[in-house]
């Protein structure tokens, strides 16, 4: 008798378990896994350092050509050369020609974003917003994109710069985007 | 007969021994009495002496070849394709390229932040990510700069130098679309930014269609956790797309309606054309093949049989055909493709060949299931100008001299 009762209890328990498990599975599939923790805006802002082509993400502050020149001499010239010619022993190529020609960049935001994200090589992230604006102003002037020794850049004026080579970028159709898709809005 | 005891046991001597047996029977002398067996090697290393993580034989010495620019923080290494067998690259011989050194990341502290045009903005720990359903796929990974040094003239001394920036692994992780669907992607979202947690915070724009197709948040390679130089503890895998987009040490994904045109996508990995236009967003590593054996740096040991073997791959699909020419491109013969032949994956090809001892040039060309056939250099020069050396997938020629020396040549 004892054995028989146990068997019935186990069977009932198994049926109950299968009902509740299938209910949970359906709920999960219909809704969400629910893993991960939701983020608030302040927390996202700590990591969201990229610059969009329309200037979204550019920080407050400003910097001019003169600050850029000083910063370049202190922080950049060792590898990039006094005249942006590049120091091969340090691994830097010329910024005047080839595939790293600053004057051929499609957006000034590409330059600001890269300097802020990756430079200087040995201490990335150490430049202030003012120094970074100044560096972009200095580099655009040195490479002939702008011709204004008093150029001062901030979020608005940097986003307004039209790079002369922008229209020479063509889009590989295999990317499934067209030039029209990527026109500036 | 009298020297048989001194003979080392190899195939030829077994035959001699067989003949000796007949002779022995005739002279009614027992061979058994005269044969001295080669002494046993005796016991080897004990299990206590073996490592907890297996090492290869000290006689297996194939190695990556390092290259660096100046400081070594921007550098990489190349896979020894001339030594590779089959289609898989051992994780320790996988090529690497990095832009601010290899970071040391504690997986218990690593986070992936996903934000932007999504319903929920969330942060995931590695533990969170590993709870999602996972997938494993075999895929090659190739740097867009593989063969850039070859663009204007043949320079590499061997196939490691000419083609060593491609490798192939089984990758395991969460399909990115599971995460994006979990958070809910807004209708106007067309791009994601994938950002690494290395010093350079390497960042690339990836089309949303790719993110929702076959992209993987990979945490494992060839059955174990990623190697540090492959992005431990988490990397993006966008199968068939140029290596640089497979962002390592992945810590942030931002969803947006427009691409970022980051440094790497507009300078290093864009393609300047002969007409001064610049081709951008050329993501797909198109069909390519190379003979890995015999190849430059090797020497054929006289006329006779050689198996020609190599690798073919396509970032656009599956390798359908590899043809080989052993007469400078005059005639072409189909090579055998060794199973498994998988999409966006290295495919091993083989062809038997008898060298007649005459000077010649050998080469391979691949066709994938989109109908794309690997181009010649002269065809490629029409697409890309002198500094457009990225995405070089031209046919590779190996010259065989009469003395068997093999060198890297253009035609």
Interface residues (C-beta under 8 A of the other chain):
Chain A: X32 X33 X35 X36 X37 X38 X39 X43 X44 X47 X48 X49 X50 X51 X52 X53 X54 X79 X87 X88 X89 X90 X91 X92 X98 X99 X100 X104 X105 X106 X107 X109 X110 X111 X113 X114 X117 X118 X121 X122 X124 X125 X165 X168 X169 X170 X171 X172 X174 X175 X176 X177 X181 X182 X185
Chain B: X68 X69 X70 X71 X73 X74 X99 X100 X113 X115 X120 X121 X122 X123 X124 X125 X128 X129 X131 X132 X182 X190 X193 X195 X199 X200 X201 X202 X203 X207 X209 X251 X252 X254 X256 X258 X259 X260 X261 X262 X263 X266 X267 X268 X270 X272 X273 X276 X277 X278 X279 X280 X281 X282 X283 X284 X316 X387
